[in-house]
Amino acid sequence: MTGWRLLLLLAAFALALPAGSAQAAAWTHPAGSGLFIGTAAFTTGDRYLRSGGSTPVPSYTKVEERFLIEYGLTDWITAIAMPSLRWTRAGGAPADVFFGLGYTDLGARVRLWQQEASVFSFQVLGRIPGARDDGRRAQFGNTAGELDLRLLFGHGFSTLGRPAFVNLEAAYRLRFRDPPDEFRFDATYGWRPVEHWLLLAQSFTVASHGAGRGAYGSSWYTRVQLSAAYEWSPGWWLQAGGLVTLAGHNALRENGAIVALWRRF
């Protein structure tokens, strides 16, 4: 497995959807209401994580626009759609650049159980790729369909007398064709220290289910994201934050930033 192929495959794993997963969480929307989140994410990396350290590699840069739409079909079923646009640049001589559709996610979240401030849900998303040429470095790892099966648990409580919540998610992502399937574990802590402000601390861990075929090896990484959201008008929120890959093996160490606009309707 060449270093270039590993680099581009693992850079393509940055589809964890931090802004969307933070706010949709395990809860479903009441029938006839919903949520829109438009997110601009920028990530870049030039070091490759291995057990015991990291090595420098040609830089990889990604700019992605995601548009999450959730709508309550009933009080316990929420429909989900999320198209995306992506610009990626894989460094080298010459560099490879791709601009076009990213993944489009379609599916639903079903509330299985709710009691007072706790909720347990199941979510399924089909992921349709926009990239088509697996032989190009800037598209590698993003050309096959995927199916994300996910269990979600959410619980609301208070911290220092102010509203807070935790959201925990465990998923198995089926990746068709050559890439290996993935286990995914996401955790979010949210706290409203004052009116109109929400602070978010999140972690996203991805581990491949063994190795895939051909150039796809086994890997894992953990990424963390810290952000803040401000409600500047009723139903309108603006979020900004940063992210970094803390640890991993056969993974690109990425740093980045996000800006998101939320609208509840």
SVG drawing of the C-alpha trace seen along z (x, -y; Angstrom):
<svg xmlns="http://www.w3.org/2000/svg" viewBox="-47 -38 55 45">
<polyline fill="none" stroke="black" stroke-width="0.4" points="0.0,0.0 1.6,-3.3 1.9,-6.3 -0.1,-8.4 -3.1,-6.0 -3.1,-5.7 -2.9,-9.5 -5.8,-10.2 -8.0,-7.4 -7.8,-8.5 -8.2,-12.2 -11.4,-11.2 -12.7,-9.8 -13.4,-13.4 -17.2,-13.1 -18.1,-12.9 -20.6,-15.8 -19.8,-17.6 -22.3,-20.4 -25.2,-18.3 -24.7,-15.4 -24.3,-17.8 -27.7,-19.4 -29.9,-16.7 -28.5,-14.2 -30.8,-11.4 -34.0,-13.6 -36.6,-13.6 -38.4,-16.7 -42.1,-17.2 -44.3,-16.5 -44.2,-19.4 -41.1,-21.1 -37.4,-20.7 -33.9,-22.0 -31.5,-23.3 -27.8,-23.5 -25.4,-24.9 -21.8,-24.1 -18.6,-25.3 -15.6,-23.2 -11.9,-23.6 -9.3,-20.9 -5.7,-20.4 -2.9,-18.0 0.7,-17.3 1.7,-14.6 0.7,-11.0 0.0,-9.2 1.6,-5.9 2.0,-3.9 4.6,-5.8 4.7,-9.0 4.1,-10.7 5.9,-11.3 5.7,-14.3 3.7,-13.9 2.6,-16.2 -0.3,-18.3 -3.9,-17.5 -6.6,-20.2 -10.3,-20.0 -13.1,-22.6 -16.6,-21.3 -20.1,-22.8 -22.8,-20.6 -26.5,-21.3 -28.4,-19.3 -32.2,-19.3 -34.2,-17.4 -38.0,-17.3 -40.4,-15.6 -42.7,-13.3 -44.3,-12.3 -43.3,-13.0 -41.1,-9.9 -39.8,-9.7 -37.5,-12.4 -36.5,-12.4 -32.9,-13.4 -31.3,-14.8 -27.8,-16.2 -26.1,-17.1 -22.6,-18.5 -20.1,-20.2 -16.4,-19.5 -13.0,-21.0 -10.0,-18.8 -6.3,-19.3 -3.8,-16.5 -0.3,-17.9 2.6,-16.7 4.1,-17.3 1.7,-18.0 -1.1,-18.4 -4.4,-16.9 -7.6,-19.1 -11.2,-18.0 -14.3,-20.2 -17.8,-18.7 -20.5,-16.9 -19.5,-15.2 -21.6,-12.6 -25.4,-13.0 -26.9,-11.4 -30.6,-10.3 -32.4,-8.5 -34.4,-8.8 -34.1,-8.7 -36.7,-6.7 -37.3,-7.4 -37.4,-4.0 -37.8,-5.1 -38.2,-8.3 -38.6,-9.0 -38.4,-12.5 -35.1,-13.9 -33.7,-10.8 -34.1,-9.4 -32.9,-6.4 -33.1,-6.3 -32.0,-4.4 -30.9,-6.1 -30.1,-4.8 -28.5,-6.8 -27.7,-5.8 -24.6,-7.8 -24.4,-8.5 -20.9,-9.5 -20.4,-12.5 -16.8,-11.6 -16.4,-8.9 -12.7,-8.5 -11.0,-6.3 -7.7,-6.6 -7.3,-10.3 -5.6,-11.2 -8.1,-13.9 -11.1,-11.6 -9.6,-8.4 -11.8,-6.8 -14.9,-8.8 -16.3,-6.9 -18.2,-4.0 -21.7,-4.1 -22.0,-3.7 -24.8,-2.7 -24.6,-4.1 -26.5,-2.2 -26.5,-4.1 -27.8,-3.9 -28.1,-7.2 -28.7,-8.1 -29.4,-11.6 -29.9,-12.9 -30.6,-16.4 -29.6,-17.6 -28.1,-20.7 -24.5,-21.8 -24.0,-24.6 -27.7,-25.3 -27.7,-25.8 -29.1,-23.4 -26.8,-20.8 -26.9,-17.5 -24.9,-14.6 -25.3,-12.7 -23.7,-9.3 -23.7,-7.5 -22.4,-4.1 -22.5,-3.3 -21.4,-0.6 -20.8,-2.0 -20.9,0.4 -18.6,-0.8 -19.2,0.9 -16.6,2.1 -12.9,2.1 -12.8,-0.1 -13.2,1.6 -16.3,1.2 -16.0,-1.2 -17.0,-1.4 -17.8,-4.9 -18.2,-6.3 -19.3,-9.9 -19.8,-11.8 -21.1,-15.3 -21.4,-17.5 -23.4,-20.7 -23.8,-23.4 -25.7,-26.7 -23.8,-28.9 -25.9,-31.9 -29.0,-32.7 -28.4,-32.5 -25.1,-30.7 -24.3,-27.0 -20.8,-25.5 -20.0,-22.2 -17.2,-19.6 -17.2,-16.7 -15.1,-13.6 -15.3,-11.4 -13.5,-8.0 -13.4,-5.9 -11.9,-2.4 -11.8,-0.3 -13.2,3.2 -9.9,4.8 -8.4,4.1 -10.2,3.7 -9.1,4.9 -6.2,3.6 -4.8,0.4 -7.1,0.1 -5.5,1.0 -6.7,1.0 -6.7,-2.3 -8.2,-4.3 -8.2,-7.9 -9.8,-10.1 -10.7,-13.7 -12.0,-16.4 -13.9,-19.5 -14.7,-22.5 -17.2,-25.1 -19.7,-27.8 -23.1,-28.7 -24.9,-32.0 -28.6,-32.5 -28.7,-36.0 -32.4,-35.9 -35.2,-33.5 -34.6,-30.2 -31.3,-31.4 -27.9,-30.3 -24.3,-30.9 -21.7,-28.3 -17.9,-28.5 -15.1,-26.2 -12.0,-24.3 -11.0,-20.6 -7.8,-18.5 -6.9,-14.8 -5.5,-13.8 -4.3,-10.2 -4.5,-7.5 -2.8,-4.8 -2.5,-4.9 -4.3,-8.2 -3.7,-11.8 -3.4,-14.3 -5.8,-17.1 -6.5,-20.5 -9.4,-22.7 -12.2,-25.0 -16.0,-25.1 -18.6,-27.8 -22.3,-26.9 -25.7,-28.6 -28.6,-26.9 -32.3,-27.5 -35.1,-25.8 -38.5,-25.8"/>
</svg>
